[in-house]
Amino acid sequence: MNIFSAILVGLKEVWSHKFRSFLTMLGIVLGVSSLVALAAILNGMENGMKEALIAMGGLDKVLLREQPVPDYQEHLADQAPGRTLRDVYALMRNAPLIRVISPEMGIQDAWVNRRGKWVEASELVGAWPAVLDMNLHEIEYGRFFTPLDEERAHAVCVIGTGIRDELFGSPDEVGHEIIPIGEKITIRGQLFTVVGMFKQYESERDHKQRQLAKTQPKQTQTGPPRRRGHGHQNWAFRRKNYTMYIPLSTMWLRFRAASGYNDTPDPKLTDIDLKVVSLEKMETAMQQARNVLMVTHNGIEDFTFGTQENSVENINQAMRNARLSGGIIAIISLIVGGIGIMNIMLASITERIREIGIRKAIGATNAAIFVQILVESVVIAVLGGFCGLGASYGLVHLLEVLTPAQNSPVISVHAMALAFAFSACVGVVAGLYPALKASRLDPIQALRYD
């Protein structure tokens, strides 16, 4: 019997015992579908996390952070200068591998008011124009700060679309795009003029959904109004949409120095962010920056560097661990399915002992019997694998509906091929013992079997 004939016989055997075959394949179906669905969900999560990292400034962004002084410098802790503009100017002059330096001075509880409407900005930051490149911001309407704004500490601000939606109304509510350039808002009791607004930041999934909504008939709103920046939007994009910038000098004079906070000749900054000329020169650039800062900090090492690359590595490690854990569970399900196939094949052999005896009596070899039983086992596993691949699409869609995630699951061909190949291997392994047992049956004893 050739392989093609063996496959046909296997399919007929499956069809003649439909319910039993379905129960046998169920373990393979669950194993394959769970493996593919898990890989799809993790791919979506990984894409979302990396998309958020890029939205927050890209992989070449470096955070200059404060840290407690080392133990050997503990006696100098009260002399630690912290992050100041002196550091910024020193880095600009003496660290050529740092291409962008963005000093920032922020405050907490940044409540903004306009005509009785209140909103809390995720970030109220005094900054230089370098912050646009640093955090990958794009001005959609108006302008950013000019040197004159910085020099004279003008009361001007640039806001995100989330703040615009809360104070002036979102396009979904009023039916058109509101451009608040020139409008007055109150920040902590002080009047500011809006001179610019950033574009709407959103994940790829939210962008596609919004574009799709434009092509569909508008439905009547049955619940509370939905605001841009809420719902499924990623935290990184929401944070950018609720960001508000004012000139660095304005922040210092109106909110920090005026309140007596950190009243020093060289005011402390809340953040200094850096961008290097290239990722390949990251380590050299960090060493340059460290050398400069050790001079400006008088040898006191009260700072450290945090890179986005570290975050990417943490994400990759977390995804590897999740894939390993979920993969082991799915493989166990496939093994259980393989045990079911072996059990049903042994039962099938018991039912077909006389048939096997007749085939051997008329000339069938042990090898032919072995191949026939093994092919039937593989047929069941392969059919289960195909059903599992189909079920994985339904499972992923169901998970999207029940527990919508930030990023859509991404079903990968690699995961599908791996799951299907493993199911086929399970069929081979599960069929070896039953096939060997069937091929070794004595034809005379088999013909006597009743």
N, C-alpha and C positions, 0 to 999 in steps of 0.2 A: 504493500500500500504506500503510495507516495504521500508527500506532505499535504498536498491540496485535498486529496481524498480524506486524509485524517482530519483536516480542519472541517470539512463538510460533515463528517460523522460527528465531530465534537459539537458543531452547531445544532445538529439534529438532536443530540443527546440533551443539550441545554434546553432546546425548545420542547422536547417531550416531557421535561420536568421543570416547567416554567417557574412555579412558586418556589420549589426547592432550590433552583439555580439562583433565583432572585435573593433568597436569604443567604445563600453562599456568597454571592457577590457583594452583599451589603457592607461587609467589613472593608472590602477593597474600595468600594464607592466612597465610604466615609473617610477612609484614610487619604485617598487621592484628593478629594474635594477639600478636606481640611488643610492639607499640605499646601495646595495651590492658593486657597483663600488666605491662609496665614501669610504666605509670601506676598500676596497682593496687598494686604493691609499694612504689612511692615514696609513695603516699598512706598506706599502712599505716605506713611508717617515719616519715613526718612526724607522723602522729597519735600514734605512740608517743613521739617526742621531745617533742612539746608536752605530752602527758599527763605525762611525767616532769618537765618544767619546772613544771607546775602542782602536781604532788605535792611538789616541793621548796620550795614557798612561794608560787607564783603570780607573776603579771606585775608586781605592785606591790612586790615585794621588791627591796631594794637592799643590796648587800654593801659595807661599808666596808673597803677593803683597804689594807694597807701597801704602800708603794712606795719605791724609793730617792729620796733628796732630789734636786731638780733640780741641774744643773751649777752654776748660779749660787749655790746654797746648800751646795755640797759642804763648805765649811769648817765648817758647822753640823751635819754628819751625826752627830757623837757626842752632840749635844744633842737629837736627835729623840726625842720622848717615846713614840712608838708609840700603840697604842690602849689607853686606860685607862678606869676608871670615871668619872674626871673628865670625859671626853668624853661619856659617857652622861648624867650629870646635867646637863651644860651643854645638850645637845641636848633633853632633856626640858623644860628651862625656857625655851629661847630659839628653838626651831624648831617652831612650831605646825603646820606642814604635814607634820611627821613624826608619824604616829598611833601607831606601835608601835616600840619600841626594845628589842632583845634582846642584852644582853651575854653572851658565852659564853667559857668557859675550858676547853679540852680538853687531853687528853694522848694520846700515841701508845702503841702496844702495850698496849691495854686488855684484858688477859686476865682472864676471869671464871671462877671455879671454884665447883663445888658437888658435894661427895661424889665427887671424883675425875673429874668431867666438866668439860671445859674448852671455852670458846668465846671467840673474839676479837670484841669489839664493834666494829662499823664506826665508831661514834662513842661515846666516853665524855666527856660534856660537863657541866660545871657551868653551870647556867643559872637564869634567873628564870622565873616562870610565863608571861611574855610569849612564850617560845619556842613555846608551843602555837599561838598565833595566827600567829607568824612562819613556822613550818614546816608549818602545817596538820595538826597532830597531834590525835588524838582519843583520850581515855581511855575504854577499854571496861570495865575493871574497876579498882576501887580509886580512888585520888585522885592529884592532883599535889601539889607542895610547898606548904606553908602559910608565912605570914610567920614563924611560930615555928620551922619547920625551917630557914629561912634565918638567922634571928637566932641560933639556938643551934648551927648547923652540924651538924644531925642526920645520922646515917649512914643515910640512906634513899635509895632509888632507884626510878626508873620505867623499865621495860624494854619492848622490842618483842617481838613474838611469835616472831621468829627466835631470840632468846636464850632465851625460854621453851622453845621446841621442843628446843633443844640441851641445856639443863640439866635440864628436867623431863619431857621427852617430848612429842611432837606429838600432836594428836588422831588423826591417821591411825595412829599406832603404838599408842596406849593405848586407842583406841576412844571417848574422850570428851574434852571440853574441860577442860584443866587450868588452874586459876586460882591462880597462885602468890602471892597477896597474903598478906603476913605471913611468907613464907619467908625464910631467911637465905642469902645468897650471899657469896662472898669476892672482893673486887676488889683486886688487888695486895697480897694478904695482909691486908686489912682487911675486917672483917665489916660487911655492909650488910643492911638489911631492905627487901624489895620492898614498896612501898606502892601501886604502880599498874602497869597494863599497857596499852599502846596497842592499838588495834584492828589487825586484820590488813590490811596495805596490799598491794594487788595491782592489776595492770592490768585493764582491762575484759575482755580476752580470758581471762586467768586466772580472773577471777571467774565468767565464763560456764561455763568448763570445770569449775570446782569445783562450781557449782550443778548442772550436767548430771551429774556423777559421783554426786551424792547421789540422783538419780532412777534410777540404773542399779544392777544387782546388783553387790555387792562381789566383785572378782576376787581370786584368790590372788596374793600378792606373790611373784614369781619371782626378783627381783634384790634388791640392797641397798635398804634403806628410803629412800623419798624424803622429803626434808625441805622443809617450807614455807620459801620464801625462796630456793630453788635452782632449777635447771632453767631454764625459759624466762622466769623472772621478770625484770622490768626492773631494771637496776642501781639506779634511784632508789627503787623500792619495796623492794628487798632492803636497801638502806642504811637506810631508815626502820625496817624490821622488826628490824634488828640495832643499833638505837640504844639508848643507855642514858643517862639524865639523872640527875644528883645536884644538890643545891643548890649555888649558886655559892660560897657561903662554905665549904661542906664541901670542895669541890674545892681552894680556896685553902689552907685550913688543913691538910688531910690529905695532899694530893699535891704542891702547888706550894711553899708556904712551908716545909713540913716537910722537903722535900728540898733546901732552899736555893736552889731555882730562882727567879730573878727576885725576889730578896729586897729589895723596894723598898717605900716607904710606900704608893705607889699601884700595885698590881700590874698588869702588862700583861695584856691580854685576847688571846685567839687570834682572836676574831671579834666584830664589832659589826654586827648586821643591822638594817635599817630597813625600815619600810613607810610609804608616803606615803598621804595622805588620798584621792588619786585619781590616775589615770594622766594626766589632763589637766594636773595641776599638778606633774608629775614634775620638770621643769626648774627651776621656781621652788623646789620643796622641796629639790632638790639644791644650789641656790645658797644657800638658808638654812643648810643643814647645813654647807656649805663655809665660810661666813662664821663660824659658831660654832667650827668646828674650827681655823680659822686663829688664833683667839684662844687656844684651849686648848693649841695646839701652838706658841705663841709665834712665829707667822708662818712656821714651818717646814712646808713642804708635803710631808710624808712619807706622804701618804694619797691614795687615789683611790677612785672609786665604780664599782661594777659592777652593771649592771641586767639583769634577766631579759629585758627588751625587746631588748637587744643579742644575747642568745642566740637569741631568736626570729628576729631578722633574719638571723643567721648560718645558722640552720636553713633559712629561706626561700631564702636565696641558694644554699646547697648543693643544695637540692631543685631550684631552677631550673636550675642547672648540670647536675645529673644528668638532668633531663627533656630538656634541650637535647641533651646527648650521646646519650642513648638514643633520642630522637626522630629524630635525624639518621641513626642506624644503621637504625632501622625504616623510615624514608622511603627510604633507599637500597635496602632490600629490596623496597619497593613499586615503586620505579623499575625495578629488575631484573625484577620481575614484569610491569611494563608493557612492557618490551622483549620479554619472552616472548610477551605477547599480540600485540604488533605483528608479531612474527616468524610466529606461527601464523596470523594473519589474512592476511598476505601469501601464506603457503603455501596457505591456503584459497581465496584469490582465484585462484591459479594452477590449482587443481583445478577451479574453477567458471567458467573463462573462457567455455566454450560456453554454460553456463546463463545467464551474464550477457548474452552476445550474443543468445540467444533472447529474453530478457526485453526487451532494448532493441528487438529487431526487432518485437515485438508491441506496442510502445508505452510501455515503461517509460522514464521520464525519468532524466536524470543525477542529479537530486535524490533520486529514489526509491532508486536504487542506492546513492547516498552514505549515505542514512539507514539502509538495510538493513544495510550493512557496519558502520556506526558503532554501531548498536543491538546487533549481535551482539558487538562488542568490549565494549560496556558490560555486556551480559548476563554475559559471562565474568567481568568484573571484579566485578560486583555479587554473583554467586554465590560468588566467591572471598572477597569481603568478609563475606558471611553465614557462610561456613564458618570464616573467621578469627575472627569474634566467638564462634562456638561453641567453637573450639579454644582461645580465650583462657581460658575457664572451666576447661577441663581442664589447661591449662598452669599457671594460678595454683594449682590444687589440687595438682598434681604438685610444684610448688616448695614449697608448704607442707609436704608430706610429706617431701621430700628435705632441705630446709634450713629447718626451722621458724624463723620470725622471732618477735620479741617481740610484734608486733601483726599481726593478720590483714590480708592485702592487701585493699584496698577498690577494687572495680571501679566506676569512675564512668561515668555515662551520657555525660558530656561527652567522655571519652576514647573511648568506643565510637562516638559520633556523629562525632567528628573522624576516627578511623581509617577508618570506613566511607565518609565523604564523600571522603576522600583516595583511597581505593581506586576509587570511582566516577569521580573526576577522572582518575585514571591510565588507566582504561578509555577515557574520552573522548579523552584526548591520544594514547594508543596506537593508537586506531582512526582518527584523522584521516587519516594518510598512506595506509593501505590503502584507506580509503573513497574518498579523492580519486583514487587510482590506479584503483580499480574503476570509478568513475563516468566516467572519461575514456577508457575502453576504446572503441575503434571497433567497432561491432557487426559489420561485415563481416569485419574481421580476427579478431574473437572467434569467429565462426561457422566460420572456416577452421581455427581452432586444434584440434589433435588431441592 
